[in-house]
Structure formats: structure tokens, C-alpha cells
Amino acid sequence: MVLNVPDPPAGTTWRSLMDVAFAEACVATREGESPVGAALFAPDGALLAKAHNQPIALSDPTAHAEILCLRQAAARLGNYRLPGCILAVTLEPCLMCTGALLHARVAGVVMGALDPRAGAVLSNLDGRALPFANHRLWTVHGVMAEECSALLKRFFLERRKP
């Protein structure tokens, strides 16, 4: 069962949420990290956390933008559960991040580019409807997909130049 997508929080659009995540992806690029950014919003649209990929800088394979957002928001709210919250992320979450989103009870995910290699929300696995999970999340995909995809492509083309 896939949940119906609600309207964006009052005073926001899916694009305005993604703009925050995209800005974080640009920070990651400047720092030499894979350009993935995320932002977590409260049900009313208030920004709770924003982060970008930092596994290199932090020497931490779990330091994906999504995980760092969840950690920040949980610390800020004093609760490991984040019901009703919305994550905007520039690239479809991987299996690890999808699992963390489910455990945190995040309501929904707004995604930029899909990830045909490692995406675990829509591309390779329907993380929204895992039969063993006791939480479901809704998704919106394709928000700023071209911009998110172009940022990733440019980053990896630059890294592979001789």
C-alpha cells in the first residue's frame, strides 16, 4: 500500500523545500563530497535540519545527508521519532537511508533525481511498501530532477578527468 501524497506545508512548495536541499548539495560539491543534500522539515514546514554528504570528511560511511539530517532533528526535538516530518533530498535514498527514514517515522520524502544504481525508495526497491516494515512513507519524485542530476554528473565527470 502506497500512501497518498498530501499538499506541501502551508506557505511552501515542493520546490522551495528542495531548494534548501540543493543548496546543501552544492556545499558538498565544494567540499569534494558526493553532491547530495537533504533538508528535514516539521509538519508545519519549519526547517529542522539540513545537511550534505560527509562520509569523507567525517570518516564515517553512514554520514549520508539523510542520516545527518535525522540525527540533527532528533537531537533538536529530543526524540528519535520524527512523525509528520518531510525530508527533501536531491538523490533518491539508498537502502541504509530508507531504513533510517522508516525507523524515524518520517512521513514523506521529496526527491530530486532517482538513483538507478542504489536507490531504495523507487528505483531498485519499493521502500515505501516493505511488507515487514511497520511504517509507510509517501514520496514525491522529480522535483528539480534535472538540476540535481546535472550537479551529480558534473561532479563525477570532473573527478574522472585525467
Secondary structure as the mmCIF struct_conf table of DSSP 4:
data_model
#
loop_
_struct_conf.conf_type_id
_struct_conf.id
_struct_conf.beg_label_comp_id
_struct_conf.beg_label_asym_id
_struct_conf.beg_label_seq_id
_struct_conf.end_label_comp_id
_struct_conf.end_label_asym_id
_struct_conf.end_label_seq_id
HELX_LH_PP_P HELX_LH_PP_P1 LEU A 3 VAL A 5
HELX_LH_PP_P HELX_LH_PP_P2 ASP A 7 PRO A 9
TURN_TY1_P TURN_TY1_P1 ALA A 10 GLY A 11
HELX_RH_AL_P HELX_RH_AL_P1 TRP A 14 ARG A 30
TURN_TY1_P TURN_TY1_P2 GLU A 31 GLY A 32
BEND BEND1 GLU A 33 GLU A 33
STRN STRN1 GLY A 37 PHE A 41
TURN_TY1_P TURN_TY1_P3 PRO A 43 ASP A 44
BEND BEND2 GLY A 45 GLY A 45
STRN STRN2 LEU A 47 HIS A 52
HELX_RH_AL_P HELX_RH_AL_P2 PRO A 55 LEU A 58
TURN_TY1_P TURN_TY1_P4 SER A 59 SER A 59
TURN_TY1_P TURN_TY1_P5 PRO A 61 THR A 62
HELX_RH_AL_P HELX_RH_AL_P3 ALA A 65 LEU A 77
TURN_TY1_P TURN_TY1_P6 GLY A 78 GLY A 78
BEND BEND3 TYR A 80 TYR A 80
TURN_TY1_P TURN_TY1_P7 PRO A 83 GLY A 84
STRN STRN3 ILE A 86 LEU A 91
HELX_RH_AL_P HELX_RH_AL_P4 LEU A 95 ALA A 104
TURN_TY1_P TURN_TY1_P8 ARG A 105 ARG A 105
STRN STRN4 GLY A 108 ALA A 113
TURN_TY1_P TURN_TY1_P9 PRO A 116 ALA A 118
TURN_TY1_P TURN_TY1_P10 ALA A 120 SER A 123
BEND BEND4 ASN A 124 LEU A 125
TURN_TY1_P TURN_TY1_P11 GLY A 127 ARG A 128
BEND BEND5 ALA A 129 ALA A 129
TURN_TY1_P TURN_TY1_P12 PRO A 131 PHE A 132
BEND BEND6 ASN A 134 ASN A 134
STRN STRN5 TRP A 138 VAL A 140
TURN_TY1_P TURN_TY1_P13 VAL A 143 MET A 144
HELX_RH_AL_P HELX_RH_AL_P5 ALA A 145 ARG A 159
TURN_TY1_P TURN_TY1_P14 ARG A 160 ARG A 160
#
